[in-house]
Amino acid sequence: MLFILVAALTVMETASFAGTYLLYSRHYVTTDNAQVDGDKIEINAPVSGAVDDWAGQPGAVVQPNQVVGRIQMLGSGAQPERVVKVPGQSTGTVAVDEVVDGSYVTKGAELAAAYDLSKIYVTARVEDYDIGAVQPGAMVDIHADAFPDTPVTGVVQVVQNSTAGNFTIYPPAGIADPSQPQRVDQYVPVKIALLATGGARLVPGMDVTVHIRKP
């Protein structure tokens, strides 16, 4: 009897999973290869040297051309300082901070990254065989890992015209189809504008799962 009960429960669970899968696969294109994204404001080192007076900590709101630090060029004798300024045309909030006072950096190195949190969106990577069912204007249900109980909705804004991977004669191990060793899974980036976040404080880099409504 115990064996029969376990078997019955297993069959029910399998049927439930199959039903859910069929429901979503019929009406939605689903992928968990997606993240909250935004237009990145890179704050880079203008010269090589030691960082001083750094003010680019995470959460700091920065303005275009704002000075967020200085770099003391190293060498014998008195060396000049160069200021570190925020580029771009938009106000942003620092999300990634790579340095502290005293850090040595090389010219061009990224010191911090900021985003305009009022203009964030989702970038989803859809497998190429599903992309035909994804169209601009399609409604999207979004599940954010950080806010599992908060409904988030969006709309497909842009479907990129090229894939995010390249064909290669010798693809990396583990991603090729054994029956077609020269074939690599291809993904097409899809930009999804956010319509409603339900109060969730989404920030770039968060993982999400998207369910894109089929036409």
Buried (B, 14 or more C-beta within 10 A) or exposed (E): EEEEEEEEEEEEEEEEEEEEEEEBEEEBBBBEBBBBBBBBBBBBBBBBBBBBBBBBEEEBEBEEEBEBBBBBBEEEEEBEBBEBBBEBEBBBBBBBBBBEEEBBBEEEEBBBBBBBBEEBBBBBBBBEEBBEBBEEEBBBBBBBEEBEEBEBBBBBBEBBEEBBBEEEEEBEEEEBEEEEEEBBEBBBBBBBBBEEBEEBEBBBEBEBBBBBBBE
